[in-house]
């Protein structure tokens, strides 16, 4: 690229994910943050919301202050239903403008499934096929053919990174998969107290969204792309009394010719050249503590007492690898930067 730095706008800069995004991009050598946008607190310094951030960054402004002609890339960290409206408005008007959307607006392939899952009529149905669902480890060079990058959900990221290589290689059975995932309460967003107002969120662990969690459709859709047949899995999410971090336990049956050791070695070799996936030794203990505030996913493959049934543990920071960090990683791939630029 001829330009030294990308001009960036972040819309939804004051949410949990938005603030992490601002922090990461403010330390990225190849971008310049031009606009930080929100609906409230206009004119305030971003440091008011996060002490890590500098007063030298742009003050909070409305999107009406954006000079769209000067922006190369816009990040959208907005509630579901909002990104699609903005992208629909500006996609055709500014041909060089690219979008990284951290909501679910372009994650679901079919408009009917999106409406059923999110209860919203999609405002940009013609653009869904012009977007790419991007778990960074799987898109490779394809991402550069798109201007709309759909950042995956945090739970689906933690599930797909260990499962997709194994499904593609037919090392595990696609029936009776159990996914048990625990997340810090930041995953519920800034309004988590309203969302879970009857719960003691700081001192309890509890299940929610059983059978109906919105990420089930996303996980099902993406895993089917790789198996080309129906999978049988259950997904159970839990909130734990910590701000950030995610630990996903995946119970799978393996093929007779396989073993826990073979599966661990296959995942290790699959990811050994990737920057952000660490496959640990067989039967390793794992927790969120080693991935907090990083873009890493750590995986441990464990034997169980049941023959041909193994446990795969996958841990990420739900706000970084599950959201803002992967969004920066996707930008690096989109513009052919080093994959770990700004994420070291």
Buried (B, 14 or more C-beta within 10 A) or exposed (E): EEEEBBBBBBBBBBBBBBBBBBBBBBEBEBBBBBBBBBEEBEEBBBBEBBEEBEEEBBBBBEBEBBEBEEBBBBBBBBBBBBBBEBBBBBBEEBEEBBBBBBBBBBBBBEBEBBBEBBEBEBBBBEBBEBBBBBBBBBBEEEBBEBBBBBBBBBBBBBBBBBBBBBBEBEBBBBEEBBBBBBBBBBBBBBEBEEBBEEBEBEEEEEEBBEEEBBBBBBBBBBBBEBEEEEBEBEBBBBBBEBBBBBBBBBBBBBBEEBBBEBBBBBBBEBBEEBBBBBBBEBEBEBEBEEBBEBBBBBBBBBBEEEEBBBBBBBBBBBBBBBBBBBBBBBBBBBBEBEBBBBBE
